[in-house]
Amino acid sequence: MALWSGRFTEGADAFTQRFGASLPVDQRLYAEDIAGSTAHAAMLADQGVISQDDAAAIAEGLAGIKADIESGVLIFDVQQSEDIHMAIESELTARIGDAGARLHTGRSRNDQVATDTRLYAKRRASELMDANVALREALIAQAEANFEVILPGYTHLQHAQPVLFSHHMLAYVQMLARDYDRLAAARDAADACPLGAAALAGTTYPLDRFATASALGFSRPIPNSLDAVSDRDFLLDLIYACSVSCLHLSRLCEEIVLWSSAEFGFITLSDAYSTGSSIMPQKKNPDFAELIRGKSGRVVGDLVALMMTLKSLPLAYNKDLQEDKEGAMDAADTLKDCYRCAAGMIATMTVNADAMAAQAKKGYLAATDVADYLAKKGLPFRRAHEVVGRLVLKCEQQGCDLEDLTPADFQAESDLFEADIVECLNLPAIVAARATYGGTGHDAVRSQLENAKALAAQHQPR
């Protein structure tokens, strides 16, 4: 029987009952719903709205329902209950009688649903923050284990300047640290309690909204009842945080795909994070990196879908808001799985230092340092840039690299070149010279590494 059966003369059509039901999605909120109902009942009793005996019966009944759901004894049917909130309340009333029917006093499903969803968003954001730290630790471990390894840095996917592999890994740690902050902000955005706002206008019962907010671990109640039941910005914040982090994972996985190819050979993925081919026996495919890269699209889609759902809604609650949870759940589930997969893939990959070093010797990576050499001797940098450009052209014509040129070749372009120019062609020296804050020099990267480790430790769950 529907909760509004007193107003209607006939029941819902079987199709519309199924079409309008959210139970298949929101049944995941059973723990949050039971927590909210338990807190609401306790507050009602403290305020003298219901008896303490009724509150105790409600708490005991809800605890039994939760245990039965988790053990698999209790399974709800969409033809019997539209959503998890109705399902639990109906089951509670069946078990404890009139006390269960008093639970909904001073409460609407509107504030009930909003409360459950906020509790869920807080929990999932915290889980994602923990998974984020685990991935950062895997990247930090690879950076530390391969600290001295040099690889070519790229712009436009063309060889640019040599960098430490550890520096490259720590760039992704920085991205993920910002993702952590976005997830923390999403958790904070959800940390306000709608319970007691009722349908939209508040209630005539003497509810203590501060008490229920505190009992449920919220920092505060929402100060406007209309906003309390209609706001879903906190879900946008959560899905946005998931979307940005998925984009970062997609960038990381794109490099893993490239680096594991025969053309690069920079890394070798573990068999546990690779697949083969049904027809080509030699294949070892980076399928899981590709899958993480691909899943970024669905999470961004979740964000766009909710934005479009919210864009034209008048105050206060509308049935459209039933569509708010599936995308948020999908985004959180997807990102958590991607974090876990990426962490395992990074932790178990083998770094092929020789292949990186061989590629770092190609592409005239010392060119900028040669130009700097001339600029430090007084030649304006733009003119120095032109001189080195001619040297690179000579190398291309002769099929050699800058380090293969003779002192005479250098001096033919500028008499400022001396014998010490060879020091500008040494890759470790080129890397070490970039000692400015944030640079790829060894000391600079050591500082970055220590800071990344300290921040990851600070972000560990308490």
Summary of the structure (lengths in Angstrom):
residues: 462
radius of gyration: 30.4
end to end distance: 45.2
largest distance: 100.6
contacts: 1509
relative contact order: 0.11
helix: 66%
strand: 5%
